[in-house]
Amino acid sequence: MNQVMEDDFQVIDNCLMIRLPEEIDHHRAGYISENADRHLMRSDVQNVVFDFENTRFMDSSGIGVIMGRYRKISCFGGKVYVVHADSQILRILRVSGLQKVVEIM
């Protein structure tokens, strides 16, 4: 099971790219949120992109990570994007209603 590393957070142009781990649970969600917020405050970021390419499991704390970053970035007119989500993650996003506030690519 892979861990979340500092390399998983990159600012490219005006986007914070976050490569998510295989499993997003309560413990990893805290780390992801803290690091994402640090990058949002330090950098000139207008959008957040969550990359789910390696993710196979996400519980409600993962939904909280996305919603929290959406609340912060939307105050400045930014958007949140989801890329590479498999069918399981897409189902979680739809059931939670997140597809109404994030763009799924």
Summary of the structure (lengths in Angstrom):
residues: 105
radius of gyration: 12.3
end to end distance: 25.4
largest distance: 35.2
contacts: 312
relative contact order: 0.18
helix: 46%
strand: 24%
